[in-house]
Amino acid sequence: MMKPMRLSESPRFGGSTNTPVLLLVLCAMLTALSSNSLARQVSSEPPPLTGTGDAAFESQIPDRFTHVYRIGQFYIMGTDQRPSETDRRDRTGQQVVLEAVRLFSSLLDADADGQIDHPELLATMGKRFAFAIGYDRTLRPIEEQLDQKTGHYIISMKTDIWPFFPDWEGTGFKVERLKSSMWRPRQMSALWEECFHVYTEAWNRYSKDWSFGKNGPLGRAMAADIKAGDYDIQEQNRMEGGDYDWNTAVNEYVHQIWVIQKGGQTACLTKPQQQVLKFMQKTKGFAMDMDKDYEGSIAVRVR
């Protein structure tokens, strides 16, 4: 870059007719310098937090979803169908969607500084998944349709069969031992669990360390618990007609341990379960909390 010319260094032009020329030259130089400085400033600024949406995916979202939000290219979609098991009869589908937006925001911005903690993780989540809220009979055909047309696996909150308790904060329960994949705290809001599963599924795709397979650290821990007779997945497998696969079981296992630490009950955990807890805690940027009252603005309303 040229060094700015100071007026005291400027060459002298003989006669008054050259003064306008000098002024024009100086103005041109100052304008160029100002433009270059502005260009550097703009190029150094981070892109908008929420980025751009996925137009191709948006075009496939059925009109039945009257409430649609996105964080980056990760979409949260919900119907107006009222939750069936909840604390008040006047709860609405929109309320479920809005709380889901806050929960996902708190997971992706764990330190609540208004910035995505792992942009690459969010990109993985947006590329692979979307989240749907509504009744089971409404969502099932849509889940399959969107998966086939867009390649997004749809993880859902089925509000006619799973509980929605908007005041749930992950505390206020006691547990003696984590013995079964069937365990959940009483009055727990299923929305927390489903949001968490999307988050850990994204980690599974994003980081090789987050394998749910039998040879990964999480799978080995659950296998050790099962072998010792300290944990059971067979009851749930029977209930699901043999379709309760290993990877899903590991993901559930991780969630249960996370819930127990959230509730301040870690003294009940077995040694393998303590190892899973340490694994989560040592994962840089992994959210060990969720905030239903998250106040940031990292989500964009689509409709």
N, C-alpha and C positions, 0 to 999 in steps of 0.2 A: 504494500500500500504506500502511496506517495505521502510524504510528510506534509501536513498542512502548511501552507505558506503564510507566515505572519505578515501583517501590513508593513512592518518596519523593514522586511526583507524584500518587499515587492520592487521590481524594476521601475525606474522613473521614465515616464513617457513625456516627451517634450510637447508643450502646447495643451490647451484645454480641450481640444477635440478628441484626445486619446483617453480622457477620464472615463467616459461611458464604457469604452472597451475594457478598461481595467475592472470596472465594477461588474460587467457581464462575466468576465473570466472568473472573478472571485465568487460570484453567485453560482456559477456552474459547478465550481469545485466544491463549494459548501453543500450544494444539493446532492452531488455524487457521494460525498462522504456521509451525509445524513442517510441517503438511501442504502448505502452499504451497511451502515451501522444498524438500520432497521431490519435489513434482510438477515443479518447475523442474529439479531435478537429473536426474530420470528422463528428462524430455523432451529434455535437452541431451545425453544419452549417445547414441553412435552405435548403430544397430541391430546385432544380432548379425552377426558377420563373415560367416558362411555363409548368413545369411538363411533364407528358407523354400524348400522344394523345389517342383518343378512336379508337382503331383499328377496332372494329366492325362497328362503324359508318362510318369511313373512307372507308371501303370496299363497302359501299352502295352509296357513292357519285358518281353520273353519270359522265361519261367522258365529258359531255357537259360543265361542270364547269371546265374551263381551269385555273382559278385562285382560289386557295384555301389556306386559312390561318386559324390558330387557335390561340386562347389565352387560355392556359390551354386545356380544352376539349370543348371549345366553338368554333364552326366553322363558318367561313365567306366564302361564296362560290359565285363565279361570272362567268358569261359567257363573251364572247368577243363582245356581242351585244352592239352597240353604243346607248347612251342615246338620246332620240328623242327631248325632251324639255330641252335645255341647252344653254350655252352662246356662244359656238363655235361648228362648224360642225365637227371639228376633235377630239372631245372628244371621249374617248374609254371606253369600259367596264372595262378594267383594271384600269383606273383612278378612276372609281366609287368604285371598290373594295378596292383600296389602301386608298382612303379617308375614307371608312367605317372602315377599320382596325385602322386608326388613331383616328377616333371618338370613337370607342369602347374602344380603349386603354386609351383615356383621361377620359372616364366615369369610367373605372375600376381602374385607377390610377389618381384620381382627384388632388392629391397634386404633381403629376409629379416627384415623387422620384424614379421611376423605380420599385416600388413594388406594387403588387395588394393590394388595400385598404381592401377588404373583400374577402379573399380566399373562404369562405363558400358561398358567393354570386356568385362568379364566378363558383364554383362547381354546384350550382343550375342552373345557366344559361346554363352551358354545358350539364347538364343532361336533361334539359327540352326543350331547344331551339337550333335552328341553324338559320343562316341568309343567305338568297339567293338573288342574284342580277341578273336581266335579264328581258326579255320580258314576259308579262303576259301569253301569250299562251304557252311559253316554261316552265314557272315555275309551272303553275297550276297542271299538272299531276305529276310533280316531288314532289311538296309539299305533295300531298296525299300519294304518294308512300313511301316517307321517313317517314312520320308520321306513316303509317301502319307498316312499317318494323322495325323502330328504336324507335318509341315512342317519337321522337323529333317533337315539333310543329315548323313549318318553318314560320318565319316572313320574309317578302320579301320587296325588293325595286324594283318596276315594272318600269323599265327605259323607257318603251315605252309610259307610260301613266302618270307618275309622274315626276315633274321637278327635274333636277339635276343642281344646280348652285354651283360649287366647291368653289367659292369665298365668299359664304354666311357666315357671321360671327354672325348672330343673332341680329344685331343692324340695326339702320338706318330706323326704321319705327315708325309710331305713331298710337295709338289706343285710342278711346275715352271711349269705354266700351266693355267688353267681354260679348256679348249677345247671341252668338250662337255657337254650336259645329262645324259649317261650317267655322268659322273665321280662316284665316291664313294670316300672313303678305305677301304682294306682293313680288314676287321674292324669296320667301323662298325655300330653298332646302329641298325636301321631304326626302332626305337621313338622315338629322338630326332627323326628326320626327320618322322615322322607327327605327333608332338606339336607340333613347330614349325610344320608346315603348318596345323594347326588355329588356332594362335596368329596366324599372319600372315593367314589367311583372315578371322579376326575383325577384325584391323586393317583389312583391305580393306573390310569392311562398316561399320566404326566411323568411319573417317577418309577423307575424299575424297582426301587426299594419297596414300593408300595404294592408288591405282588400279593394277591389273595390265594395263590396256589399253595400246594402242599410243601413246596420246597422253600417258600419265602419265610421270613421271620414271623409274620403274623400267622400263617398257616401252621408252622411248626409249633408255635405256642398253643394254638387251639388243639392240635393233635396231642400234645403232651398232656393237656388237661383232660381230654377224652380218654387217653390211655390210663391215666391215673384214677379215672372214675369220678373226676371232679366237674365234668361238664357233659351235657347230653344234647345231641342234635337229632336223635332218632325219633323222638316223639313228634317233633315238627315235621320231619320227613314223612312219617306215616300219615299225618294230617293232610299233607300236600300230595299224597299219592305217589311218593317217591321222587317228586320233582324239586326237592329242596337240595340244590346242588352245593358242592363244597365252597365255591367262591362266594356264593350268597351267604352261606353260614359264617364264613370268616368276616364278611362285612358286617353282619349282625353282631357278631362277637365283639368286634372293634367298637361298634356303637354302644353296646351295653357297658363296656369298660369306660368309655368316655362319659356316659351318663352317670355312672357310679362316682367318677372323680368330680363331676360337676356337682353332685349331691353331697360331696364331702364324706364318702363312705369307703375310701380306698383301703381301709384296714381289713376289709373282708376279702380282698383280692388274693388269689393264689399266686405263687411265684411266676408261672407263665403269664398270668393276667397282668402282674406288675411289670413284666417285660414289655407287654404290648403298650401299657400306659407310658413307660419310659420312651418307647419308640415314637409315640405320638409327640411327646414333649420335646424330643430331640429333633424332630422334623422342623427345620427352620420355617417359620411363618405359619405353621399349622395352628388352626384356631382351636383353642381349648375351652372356648366359651361361645355362647350365642346370645344375642341381645334382641329380644322381641321389641324393644323400644329404640332401636337404632335410629339416629336422627340425621344421618348423612343423606346426601342426594346423589348417589352414584347410579341410580336406576333411571331409565327413561320410559315414560308412558307411551305405548304404541297405539292403544285404543281404549 
